[in-house]
Amino acid sequence: MPTTLTLKNSPDTVYRQLKASAELNRRSLNSEAIVCLETILLPTKVAPGERLARARALRAALSPAKFLAHDIDAFKKRDRA
């Protein structure tokens, strides 16, 4: 059963950000607050295949000349001495 929640003393910056996000997503302020809370408190599990697809898409979006595998390994090892 849905429950009513009242938020008091929320910072103006948080309110403005929530309101802007609600407008951007074409939701009411209440619906946007619920979506934000659900996103943080009830995260959905991502299937390994989906996670891999996201990683590949991110990698494809990067310039290949800047982030090669040996460059990444060098960055990892640089401060490990």
Secondary structure, 3 states (H helix, E strand, C coil): CCCCCCCCCCCHHHHHHHHHHHHHCCCCHHHHHHHHHHHHHCCCCCCHHHHHHHHHHHHHHCCCCCCCHHHHHHHHHHCCC
